[in-house]
Amino acid sequence: MVKWLLLYLLEKEVAYYIDTLNRESTNRFLELTHERYKAAVGKDFGGTVPGFYTDEPAMHYYHVGIDNFVIPWSSRMFKIFRGRRGYDLRPHLPALYANMGEKTAQIRYDFWRTLTEQYCETYYKRIHDWCEENGVIFTGHLLFEEWLRLHARCEGNLFKYLQQMHLIGVDHLYPKIGTEQEPDQHVALKIASSAAHHFGSTRLLCESMGGSYWDCTLERMKWIANWEYVLGVNLFNNHGYHYTIEGERKRDWPPSQFYHHTWWDYYPQFTTYMARLSHILSGGRHVAKLLVLYPLTSIWTNYVPQQRNAIGNLIEGDFNFLTDALLRLHYDFDFADEDTLAAAALEKGMIKIRDEQFSVLILPPVTHLKRQTFEMIQRFVKQGGTVIADTLLPYEFLESEQDGAVKQVSKLFGADPLKVLEEFNNGGSSKVKVLRKEGKGKVYFFKGKGLSHGGKKELQRVLEASLKPDVTLSSEDVFYLHRRKDGYDIYFLVNTSQEVRNGVKVTFEQAGRPELWDANTGAITPLHTYDVSKGRLALTLDFPPAESRIVVMTSEAPGLHVSESNLVVETLDASAVTGYAQNGEKEVYARIATGKRSTSLRKKGKRALKPLLLSAEMEFTTVHDNALLLSNWKMTMGDNREHASPEYDDGAWLDVTGGAWETQLKEERDVASYPVTLWYRTRFEAAVVPSNLRVLVDGFSGTQYTLFINGTEVADKGRRSRLDAEIKEIDIASMVHPGVNSIAIRLEAGRRTAGILDLLKLVGDFALEPAGSGYRIIAPKKRLHAGDWTKQGFPFFSGTGVYKTEVVLPASYAGGKIYIEAHGGQDVHGVR
C-alpha cells in the first residue's frame, strides 16, 4: 500500500520584520538607522559613540520559538539557492519536512548552509563593512544562542556571524546561571568566548542582568557576573539604565541598573570589582587543551521544523551535557565549527587555532561531516592526537564527490557507523561502553544511549587517560579560567554555587610563585602556604558564596614557602612565620620548605576568645522614606463628583487591583468605545500623620486624572520624586487626619490597557503596624531588634537602614584580630 504525503507550501510576508536574506533590506535599515545616527552625532561619531550594537537579529521571527512548519524564507529564495548550489530547490522542498530518500541529508544541508551564507553576507557582513567604512565598531548578540535546534531554526551557524563582529557579544538573561539541570545556559557563553578566541576579539561583551528582577542584589549580580567571566566574558554590559520606571516601564525586563535600584549607592564597589576583572582577564591568550566540535551540520541533516526526533535530541542533549560536564570535571575547552577546524594548523599532534593549541578533540554525536573535516581528524590522530567520539559516528560525508564514509570511519574508530546508528535507533545499550583504539594517536568511542545517560564517570576516566589536567579542583561547583598574559599565568577561580565552599584543594600543572590578587580590594598578597609534588603546585582556598579568587603565578621557581600549617599564614621569612588560627588550636605549627629541605616550627596556641554579642536591640534609622503600599481598589465607570466624598458608599463597585482596567471587568462591554471615565477608591488608616507624608503618582495611566484626599481635590500635580524623574510626589499631610482616610481618583481611560497600573505608594517618615488585612501608619520607630525589619514596622521598605550601638571591648581582646559577623542574607553591609 502506497502512503502519500501531501504538502501545501505557502510563502508568507511578515510586516513587522525585514527580509534579512535580501541585501537591499539591510541597506534600507542602515539608511534609516546608522546613517541618521551618524548625521545626528556629528563630530563625536566614532569617539563618544564608538559603534553599533545589534540586538537579537534572526533570519526570521514568525512563530520562531515553537515547533511548527515555518522555515526562514526570502522572496528571492529559489534564485538564491540556485545561484549558490547550482540546482533547483523546488522539486526537493519536501525533503525539508520528510524523508525523500538517500539525497535527503544533502538537500537539507544545502538548504541550511545556503541560508547561513546568504544571511551572513546580506546582514552581518553588510553591517560590518558599513561600520568599518565609517570608523566605528560592530557588536551585538544573536537570538536563541543556547540551543542547537534553534540555531538551525532561525540563525544558522553562529560562528559565521560572530566572525563579522569587531567586538564579539553575547547575552545572558534571568537570575540564574548554567547548571547540570540547565547546561544550555553555559552553551551561549562558551560559543561566544570560543569565537572570540578563534577570531581575535580581545574583548567579549555580555549584555547582563536583563530579567534578573527588582530584588536583584549586588551579590546576585556578582554571582552571575563571576560565572559569565569564568566562561570567557571580559566586558560587562548592564542590560538597562532606564530613563524612567514610571508605570509599566518598571516591568520592561527589570531591573533598571540606575539610580532607581535599591543598591545604586553601592554600585561603585561592584563596578570597580568588575573593572578589575575585565582588566586582568583581557589580553594574553586563553589556555585549554580540549576542542569540542560544534555539531550543527548533523543538526541540519536530521532537522525538520515541525517536530523533534531522537537523533536531534541526542545531539543537542549530549552537546549540552558535555558543556556542563567538562566545566565540572575541570577540563576547559573551546568549541569550533567544521570550517574553523578544517582550517586549523596541525603540529606535533596539536590542533592550532590562532594562539591556542589543543591535544584532544571531542566529537559530540554526529551523523554527517564534511570530508575535509574528517581528513583533518585523520591527520590529527596520525600525528599523535586524541579523539573522543560520543554515541554516533558519521556515516556520510558532505561536500564530497565520493563518499566512502562508512569504510573510512569504521577504520578510524573500530566501529561501523551504520550499525552504531541501528543500535541507537533500536534503543541502545543502557550502559555506556568505551571502545579504545590506539596507534600513534588515541581514539575513544562511547557506545550507548548517550553520555548524558550516566556517562560522566566514564568520560572522566577517558579524559584522565588522555591528558594531564591544567588545573584540578576538589569541588565541582568551582570553575576555573586560565589565561597567560605578560609572562604571568592567571587563574580565575569561581564558586558558582550560592553556598560556602571552604577547603577547596587546587593543583596547577604550572608551578611558579603564587600570589592572590583580590578583585574586591585591589590588594596583591603572596600565597605562602602551598606544596609542590610531582611537578604540580597544590594549595587550599576558601570560597564564600558566589565569591571568586584570582591566583597569579609568576615564572619564578617556587621558593621559600609553608608546605603545611594549621595557621592562616600572613608573613614568612627563613626564620619565622606569622599568622593566626581560626579554630583556637592548642598547638600551632608550620613546615617551612625551600627546595628539597624543610623545617618544622611549633608553638603553643592561644585560646580562642568568646564572641562578643551585640545588643539585641539597637538604635535604628532609615536613610530614605518608608512606604505604605495599597493594592486593593473599588472601581466603577461613569462620572459623579460625589464619588470623591469620604462618606460615599462604594460597596457595589467592582473590586480590582493594579493593572489594565478593562481586563478586570466581569463581562465584556457591548461597545468598546473610548474614552471612558473611571473612578477608583481606596482607604488607609493613620494613627499619626507624618509631617512629610506624600503620595507618589505612578502608573496613573490615562489621558488625565484628578486626585482627591478625603474629598478634597488635589490641585498640585507634584514634583520630581527621589525614586524617579517621571514619578511625581505630592504633599498630602495637610489633607490627612488620624483615623481612616479615603483616596479617590477620577481617570480618563483612552484604551483598554489604561487604569491604575501600580501599587499606590504613600511615603514619609513613619512605621507601620498590622491592622486588619492591611497596615496602619504609626510614629517612626527609633529602635529595632536584630532580625527581619519587615516584621518590625517596615514591610515594604527598600533601601538603607542604619543600626547603631556601643560595644565595650575587654582589654583581653586588644592586640588581636577582631571580626564582625553579621547574617544579612544577600544584603550589603557597611561598618563605621
Buried (B, 14 or more C-beta within 10 A) or exposed (E): EEEEEEEEEEEEEEEEBBBBBBBEBBEEBBEEEBEEEBEEBEEEBBEEBBBBBBEBBBBBBBEBEEEEBBBBBBEBBEEBBBEEBEEEBEEBBBBBBEEBEEEBBBBBBBBBBBBBBBBBBBBBBBBBEBBEEBEBBBBBBBBBBBBBBBBBBBBBBBBBBBBBBBBBBBBBBBBBBBBEEBBBBBBBBBBBBBBBBBBEBEBBBBBBBBBBEBEBBBBBBBBBBBBBBBBBBBBBBBBBEBEBBBBBBBEEBBBBBBBBBBBEBBBEBBEBBBEBBBEBBBEBBBBBBBBBBBBBBBBBBBBBBEEEEBBBBBBBBBBBBBBBBBBBBBBBBBBBBBBBBBEBEBEEBBBEBBEBBBBBBBBBBBBBBBBBBBBBBBEBBBBBBBBBBBBBBBBBBBBBEEEEBBEBBBEBBEBBBBEBBEBBEEEBEEEBEBBEBEEEBBBBBBBBBBBBBEBBEBBBEBBEEBBEBBBBBEBBBBBBBBBBBEEBBBBBBBBBBBEEBEEBEBBBBBBBBBBBBBBEEEEEEBBBBBBBEEEBBBBEBBBEBBBBBBBBBBEEEBEEBBBBBBBEBEEBEEEEBEBEBEEEBEEBBBBBBEEEEEEEBEEEBEEEEEEEEBEEEBEBBBEBBBBBBBEBBBBBBEEEEEBBBBEBEBEEBBEBEBBBBBEBEEEEEEEEEEBBBBBBBBBBBBBBBBEEBBBBBBBBBBEEBBBBBBBEEBEEEBEEBBBBBBBBBBBBBEBBEEEEBBBBBBBBBBBBBBBBBBBBBBBBBBBBBEBEEBBBBBEBBEBBEBEEBEEBBBBBBBBBBEBEEEEEEEEEBEEEEEEEEEEEEBBBEEEE
